[in-house]
Amino acid sequence: MEIKDVTNFPAVAGLGGPEGAGKGGAAPKGGGSFASVLAKSLDEVNAMQQKADAAITAFAAGDKVSLHETMIAMEQADVSFRLMMQVRNKIVEAYQEILRMQV
């Protein structure tokens, strides 16, 4: 199993960082908008969930799928879903913080 650096994911790389904030562009070059990056990330999480479901179904049906492959697919889907939920929680926190600001 290959472990990838988080900065190599296209969805994360498209977000840019604080160094690009003062350069006048609303979106990083080739990165797309925040909404499109978020939608792409949700699609990737959904694909991992569907892959895990397919692995479970194949394992239960007795196909030639090993228990290890099934468990790895399930854990990848679980970790990606947990990460997505944490990102959602941070977005909701930021939104609530903005609502609390006095104008």
RAGI-V33765 format. One record per residue. RES is the residue in one letter. SS is DSSP state (H for helix, E for strand, C for the rest). BURIAL is + if it has 16 or more other ideal C-beta (glycine too) atoms within 10 Angstrom, else -. D_LAST is the distance of its C-alpha to the last C-alpha in whole Angstrom. Layout:
BEGIN
res->RES ss->SS burial->BURIAL d_last->D_LAST
res->RES ss->SS burial->BURIAL d_last->D_LAST
END
This chain:
BEGIN
res->M ss->C burial->- d_last->51
res->E ss->C burial->- d_last->49
res->I ss->C burial->- d_last->46
res->K ss->C burial->- d_last->43
res->D ss->C burial->- d_last->40
res->V ss->H burial->- d_last->37
res->T ss->H burial->- d_last->36
res->N ss->H burial->- d_last->39
res->F ss->C burial->- d_last->37
res->P ss->H burial->- d_last->36
res->A ss->H burial->+ d_last->33
res->V ss->H burial->- d_last->32
res->A ss->H burial->- d_last->33
res->G ss->C burial->+ d_last->31
res->L ss->C burial->+ d_last->28
res->G ss->C burial->+ d_last->28
res->G ss->C burial->- d_last->27
res->P ss->H burial->- d_last->25
res->E ss->H burial->- d_last->27
res->G ss->H burial->- d_last->27
res->A ss->H burial->- d_last->23
res->G ss->H burial->- d_last->24
res->K ss->H burial->- d_last->26
res->G ss->C burial->- d_last->24
res->G ss->C burial->- d_last->25
res->A ss->C burial->- d_last->23
res->A ss->C burial->- d_last->26
res->P ss->C burial->+ d_last->29
res->K ss->C burial->- d_last->32
res->G ss->C burial->- d_last->34
res->G ss->C burial->+ d_last->31
res->G ss->C burial->+ d_last->30
res->S ss->C burial->- d_last->26
res->F ss->H burial->- d_last->25
res->A ss->H burial->- d_last->26
res->S ss->H burial->- d_last->29
res->V ss->H burial->+ d_last->30
res->L ss->H burial->+ d_last->28
res->A ss->H burial->- d_last->31
res->K ss->H burial->- d_last->34
res->S ss->H burial->+ d_last->33
res->L ss->H burial->- d_last->33
res->D ss->H burial->- d_last->36
res->E ss->H burial->- d_last->38
res->V ss->H burial->+ d_last->37
res->N ss->H burial->- d_last->39
res->A ss->H burial->- d_last->42
res->M ss->H burial->+ d_last->42
res->Q ss->H burial->+ d_last->42
res->Q ss->H burial->- d_last->45
res->K ss->H burial->- d_last->47
res->A ss->H burial->+ d_last->47
res->D ss->H burial->- d_last->48
res->A ss->H burial->- d_last->51
res->A ss->H burial->+ d_last->52
res->I ss->H burial->+ d_last->52
res->T ss->H burial->- d_last->54
res->A ss->H burial->- d_last->56
res->F ss->H burial->+ d_last->57
res->A ss->H burial->- d_last->58
res->A ss->H burial->- d_last->60
res->G ss->C burial->- d_last->62
res->D ss->C burial->- d_last->61
res->K ss->C burial->- d_last->62
res->V ss->C burial->+ d_last->58
res->S ss->C burial->- d_last->59
res->L ss->H burial->- d_last->57
res->H ss->H burial->- d_last->55
res->E ss->H burial->- d_last->54
res->T ss->H burial->+ d_last->52
res->M ss->H burial->- d_last->51
res->I ss->H burial->- d_last->49
res->A ss->H burial->+ d_last->48
res->M ss->H burial->+ d_last->46
res->E ss->H burial->- d_last->45
res->Q ss->H burial->+ d_last->43
res->A ss->H burial->+ d_last->42
res->D ss->H burial->- d_last->40
res->V ss->H burial->- d_last->39
res->S ss->H burial->+ d_last->37
res->F ss->H burial->- d_last->36
res->R ss->H burial->- d_last->35
res->L ss->H burial->- d_last->33
res->M ss->H burial->+ d_last->31
res->M ss->H burial->- d_last->30
res->Q ss->H burial->- d_last->29
res->V ss->H burial->- d_last->27
res->R ss->H burial->- d_last->25
res->N ss->H burial->- d_last->24
res->K ss->H burial->- d_last->22
res->I ss->H burial->- d_last->21
res->V ss->H burial->- d_last->20
res->E ss->H burial->- d_last->19
res->A ss->H burial->- d_last->16
res->Y ss->H burial->- d_last->15
res->Q ss->H burial->- d_last->14
res->E ss->H burial->- d_last->13
res->I ss->H burial->- d_last->10
res->L ss->H burial->- d_last->10
res->R ss->H burial->- d_last->9
res->M ss->C burial->- d_last->6
res->Q ss->C burial->- d_last->4
res->V ss->C burial->- d_last->0
END
